[in-house]
Amino acid sequence: MASISLRSLEKSFGALRIVKGIDLDIADGEFVVFVGPSGCGKSTTLRMMAGLESISSGELRIGDKVVNALPPRERDIAMVFQDYALYPHKTVRENMGFSLKVRGIAASEASKRIEEAADMLGISHLLDRKPGQLSGGQRQRVAMGRAIVRRPKVFLFDEPLSNLDAKLRGQVRTEIKRLHQTIGTTIVYVTHDQVEAMTLADRIVILRGGVIEQVGTPDEVYNTPASVFVGGFVGSPAMNFAKAKITNGALAFANGDQLPLSAIHTNAGEAREGRDVIVGIRPEHFTYVEDPAMALTATVQVVEPLGSDTLVHFAINGETLTARMPPHVRPQVGEVLKIGIDPTKLHLFDATSERSIH
């Protein structure tokens, strides 16, 4: 196993900067997930770690070795791709053992590693089949097995579940989590799916436009987002946002509603009088209880019963917000009601920089 260190890491294609000076330390045995929208630089950063993309500037260390100039085969990493990349004419056993054969590993040792990895992934009964006889989920397990048998210092996963349907994604995600718990090897995982990031990661690295917006545990990025972008990207349904101004010790909304600032856990110095802010609140932190001191006047637009709960979409001064309510709550479309808020769960962001102010 090995730690990974990125120092001022950059990647440019001509005049176009894709990765813009990333600094990050990944601990030995840590499971770190890079997440962000398309074009944010997450896959490019992973490919630089793998040696599949050159580094424009900065330093990359795996363990105690600077690997900027090392070819992929000398970095002691194993990569699992989105498209499986299996040899169609070889059996599962041959696919998993090919890299070992190339490296000159004894046949007895290679067979032992293949059997152990196949048992770990539940594909022992598939070893004599060819990829064309496997489902998508089975093929991805074979690709993972091929990486496991190498026993590398670092595993790199590049959106490995993107080609699977929802049910298979859940199953293989569980296998990847179990894999890390079993072998404890450092894993760097790239995805655009924030649910994968939240369920898999020890820490999440959220990228935007080639820079890091926030690094933290799943709880930290969910409960204390550093910016409007992070708050809106992490969570499903996404965090709600509404514009307000700090007036006379309260959050004043354009529709006339006011929420007392004293009830909100915030930095009083930062939440200065007259400041324009963006108020963020998660859908689950609304309540269907009229509380004159801590409530917003809302007009119901859409009601979505989901069985376990009900999503209520409502408008406040032209801004659409979503509340997650108990399943028995079914307000009528067009109904005007008071939506209660847990004041300890509000997030305040500067209206200009969109960074958190508490």
C-alpha positions, 0 to 999 in steps of 0.5 A: 500500500502507499500514500499519494501526494499531489503538489500544485498538479496541473494539466494543460492541453495547449492553452487550455488548462484542465487541472489548475494546481491541485494540492492533496494528500491521500493517506495509505489505505484511504478510499478517496473519491473524486466527484464533480460535473463533466469537464471538472478535471477528475478523470484527467487527474486520475489519468495523471496518477496512472501515467496515462496523461503527462503532467504539465507541472507540479509533483506527484508522489506515490509512496516516497517516490516522485513518479512524474516521469515513470511509465505506468508499469513502474508505478505499481498501480492497477486501474479499473476502467468504465468499459471493462477492457477485457480480451473477448477471446480469453476466458475469465481465468485468462483475463485475470491472469494475463498481467501476472503471466506477462510479469513472469509470476509462477503459474502456481502463484498466479492460480492461487491469486486468481482463485482468491480474487474470484472467491472474494468477488463471487465469480469462481463459477465463471472462471472458464467462461468468456466475456461474451457469456457474462452480464455487465456486472459480471464483466466489471467484477472480472475487471476488478479481479484482474486488478486485485491479482496484481496486488498493487500499491494503489487501485484507480477506478475510473467511473467503473459503474457508469455502464451498469443499470441502477440495480447492478450499480448498487450491487457492484458498489457494495462489492467495491466497498467490501473489497476495500474493507477486506484488502485495505489498499489505497483507492482513488475513485472517480465518479460523477454520481454523488450517491457513489461518492457519499456511500463509498468514500472515506473522504470526498474531493469535490472538483469544479473547473479544475480546482478543488472546491472542498475536501472532507468526509461525506458527513462534512461535505453534506452538513457543512458545505463550503460553497453554494456549488457543494451544497447543491451538488451533494444531496438528492434532492439538492439543497434549496437556495433562496436570496435574503438580506440581513436586516434588523437582526433577521433574514429578510426575504423578498416576499416579506418573511423574516427569520430571526438571526439569533436562532441560527448558528452563524458567525455574528461578525460575518452576518453583518447588517445589510449583507446580501446572502444566499440561504441554503436548507436541505429538503429534510430540514423543512417541517409541515408545522406552522411556526410563526417565528421560524417559517416561510410562506409557500405556494405549493406547485407540485406534490410527489408521493414516494411511499417512504416520504412526500416531496413537496415543491413550492414557490417563495417569491418566484424561487422553487424549493423542495421539502421532504415531508412524511408520507401522509402529508399531501397538500393541494397544488396551489395551497398557500401554507407555512413551511417550518424550518429547523433554524440550526440547519440553515446555511448562509453563503455570501451572495457574491462569492457564494462561499459559506459565511458560517 
